[in-house]
Amino acid sequence: MAVKILVTSIGQQIVSEVKQVENKETKELIAYWLENPRVVGYQQGEDGQINVNFGAYCLLSDEQSFSVRAESIVSILEPREDVVERYTAIITPPETTEVSDETVEELKNATESDSAEATESDADSAD
């Protein structure tokens, strides 16, 4: 799916991964399927700069995929590259690295041995 900016008939600007939904028989466009939509919000800072924010489409629902009737969309635009990058960073959680139990044990042992050495060295300094 491609990331697009959709402008709705009520003036909302939505950044989302978008796919067209067509009637199978007539091939008529009937809706747009949205994945991970975010409503664009603008705010002017005290310094005059315009800040762009992305908010959830519907705060009352956890759904991240749904359709919007084609009649509700008045324009579809290509987003700038920096918008795509920010949007992707928001919807894609950072990757976490799994640590094996063996690695955890090795780290514990290394920490315990470092603590023991520090204690011995503190004792030697006190003499």
C-alpha positions as CSV (number, residue, x, y, z in Angstrom):
1,M,0.0,0.0,0.0
2,A,1.1,3.5,-0.7
3,V,1.2,6.3,1.8
4,K,-1.0,9.2,0.7
5,I,-2.6,12.4,2.1
6,L,-6.4,12.3,1.8
7,V,-8.5,15.5,2.2
8,T,-12.0,14.7,3.4
9,S,-15.2,16.6,2.5
10,I,-15.1,18.2,6.0
11,G,-11.5,19.4,5.5
12,Q,-9.6,16.8,7.5
13,Q,-6.2,15.9,6.2
14,I,-5.3,12.2,6.8
15,V,-2.0,10.5,6.2
16,S,-2.4,6.8,5.7
17,E,-1.5,3.7,3.8
18,V,-4.3,3.6,1.2
19,K,-5.8,1.1,-1.2
20,Q,-8.8,1.5,-3.5
21,V,-11.9,-0.6,-2.9
22,E,-13.9,-1.4,-6.1
23,N,-17.1,-3.1,-6.9
24,K,-16.1,-6.5,-8.3
25,E,-18.8,-6.4,-11.0
26,T,-18.7,-2.8,-12.2
27,K,-15.2,-1.9,-11.2
28,E,-16.6,1.3,-9.8
29,L,-14.6,2.9,-7.0
30,I,-16.7,2.6,-3.8
31,A,-14.3,3.3,-0.9
32,Y,-10.7,3.6,0.2
33,W,-9.2,1.1,2.7
34,L,-7.0,2.9,5.2
35,E,-4.2,1.3,7.3
36,N,-2.8,3.2,10.3
37,P,-4.5,6.5,9.5
38,R,-3.3,9.6,11.3
39,V,-5.1,13.0,11.2
40,V,-2.8,15.9,10.6
41,G,-2.9,18.8,13.1
42,Y,-1.2,22.2,12.8
43,Q,-0.1,24.4,15.6
44,Q,1.7,27.7,15.5
45,G,4.4,28.1,18.1
46,E,5.3,31.4,19.9
47,D,8.2,31.8,17.5
48,G,5.8,31.7,14.5
49,Q,6.9,28.3,13.4
50,I,4.2,25.9,12.3
51,N,4.3,22.5,14.0
52,V,2.8,19.5,12.3
53,N,1.3,16.7,14.5
54,F,-0.2,13.4,13.7
55,G,-3.1,12.2,15.8
56,A,-5.2,9.0,15.9
57,Y,-8.1,9.1,13.5
58,C,-10.6,8.0,16.2
59,L,-9.6,8.1,19.8
60,L,-12.6,6.0,20.8
61,S,-11.5,2.9,18.8
62,D,-8.4,0.7,18.6
63,E,-9.1,-0.2,15.0
64,Q,-6.2,0.7,12.7
65,S,-7.7,-0.6,9.4
66,F,-11.1,0.5,8.0
67,S,-12.8,1.8,4.9
68,V,-13.9,5.4,4.1
69,R,-16.6,6.0,1.4
70,A,-15.1,7.4,-1.8
71,E,-17.6,10.3,-1.7
72,S,-16.0,11.5,1.5
73,I,-12.7,12.1,-0.1
74,V,-12.3,15.2,-2.2
75,S,-8.5,15.0,-2.9
76,I,-5.6,12.6,-2.7
77,L,-2.1,14.0,-2.6
78,E,1.4,12.6,-2.6
79,P,3.1,13.4,0.7
80,R,6.6,15.0,0.9
81,E,9.4,12.6,1.8
82,D,9.9,14.1,5.2
83,V,6.2,13.5,6.0
84,V,6.4,9.8,4.9
85,E,9.5,9.4,7.1
86,R,7.8,10.9,10.2
87,Y,4.6,9.0,9.6
88,T,6.5,5.7,9.2
89,A,8.5,6.4,12.4
90,I,5.2,6.9,14.2
91,I,3.4,3.8,13.0
92,T,6.4,1.5,13.1
93,P,7.5,0.6,16.6
94,P,11.2,0.5,17.2
95,E,12.7,-3.0,17.0
96,T,13.7,-4.6,20.2
97,T,16.4,-7.1,20.6
98,E,15.7,-10.3,22.5
99,V,18.3,-11.2,25.0
100,S,18.7,-14.9,25.8
101,D,18.7,-16.2,29.4
102,E,22.3,-17.2,28.9
103,T,23.3,-13.6,28.1
104,V,21.4,-12.3,31.1
105,E,23.3,-14.8,33.3
106,E,26.6,-13.8,31.8
107,L,25.9,-10.1,32.4
108,K,24.9,-10.9,36.1
109,N,28.1,-12.8,36.6
110,A,30.2,-10.1,35.1
111,T,28.5,-7.5,37.2
112,E,28.9,-9.6,40.4
113,S,32.6,-10.2,39.6
114,D,33.2,-6.4,38.9
115,S,31.5,-5.6,42.3
116,A,33.7,-8.2,44.1
117,E,36.8,-6.7,42.5
118,A,35.8,-3.2,43.4
119,T,35.2,-4.3,47.0
120,E,38.6,-5.9,47.2
121,S,40.2,-2.9,45.7
122,D,38.4,-0.6,48.2
123,A,39.6,-2.8,51.0
124,D,43.2,-2.6,49.7
125,S,43.0,1.2,49.5
126,A,41.8,1.5,53.1
127,D,44.9,-0.4,54.3
